[in-house]
Amino acid sequence: MKAKEFLDLVRDVSGAEPHKRERGADEVPDRLSAYSPVEAAALATLLAAAAACEKSPSALEAQLHAILEMTSTGHVEGSHLTHLREIHLEELPEELRGYVTDLLEG
């Protein structure tokens, strides 16, 4: 992946507006084979941090789904997902709790 493409994706995933973060997270799984091991780890860490702070349910779902897909690359480790521990599961809709639990137990 070229530097500009990676930086654009990082900007989208960490954007100020929920719809931009959601769109950015939705794009992450589309390029799984393009990420180097370091890029995959960095994106997973960024997505986990974004998810821990996310207020928009649809953006959060997109972030968690992207992280789950990224784990299939073999480049994402549990240490990249530690920010997910900051999420209060009891405050999440039921369907999103499973994502977080699966990722933390993965």
N, C-alpha and C positions, 0 to 999 in steps of 0.2 A: 504494500500500500504506500502510495506517495505521501510525503509529509503534509502537503496541503489537504489532501483527502482526510487524513487522520485528524488534523487540527480542526477541520470543518465539522467532523463528526463529534469531536470533543466539545466544541462550541455548542452544537445542537443539544447534546445530551445534558450539558450543564447550563442551558439557556435560562433566561429570566422568566419566560412565559411557559406555563404548563403544556400548552399545545406544541410548542417547539421541543420541549423535553420529551414529550410522548413520541413525536415524529422521529426525533433523533434515536430514541431507544428502539423504535420499530425498525429502523434501518440497520441496526447493529447485526441482527442475525442474517441479513441478506448478504453479508460480506465475510462470513466466518472463515472461509479459506484464504482470505486476503491478509489476515492479521498475522504478524510475527508473534512469537511467544511473549515478547515484552509488550507489544501493543495489546494483545488479548488480556494480559494480566492488568495492565494499566486501565483498560476500558472496564473490566470487571470491578476493579477497585473504585473507579469513578461512579459506575452505575450503583454499586452498593452504597456509597456515600450519598448519592442523589436519592436513592430509595429511602434511606434513613431520615432524610429531611423532607420528603415529598408530602404535599398536602392534597394533591389531585389524585383521586382513585384511579382514573384512567392512565395517567402518566406513571403512577406506581405499578400498575399491572404491566405496562409495557416495559418498564425497567426490570421488574422481576422476571418476566418472560425472557428478556434479552440475556440476563445473567444465566438463567437456566440453559438457554441455547449455547451460551459461551462455554459452559462447563463441558460440552461435548468436544471441544477442541483439544482437551487434555492439557491446556496451558493455564487453567484457572485452578487455584488451590484454595483451601479453606481460609488461609491467611489473607487472601484477597477480598474476602467477603465479611470480615469482622464487623464492619459498620452495620451490617444487617442486625446485629445483636442489639442495636439501639432502638429498633422498632418494637413498639408495644403491641404484641399480637392481639391482645384483647380489644384494641381499638380498631383493628382491621376488619373489613368484611370477611365473612367465612371463606369465600373462594380465594382470597389473597393470603390467608394464614397458611394454607397448604404450601404455597410457593415458598414462603419464608422458612417454614419448618423443613421442607425438603432440601433447600439450599444449605441451611445450617447443619443439618444432619448428614448431608451428602458426603 
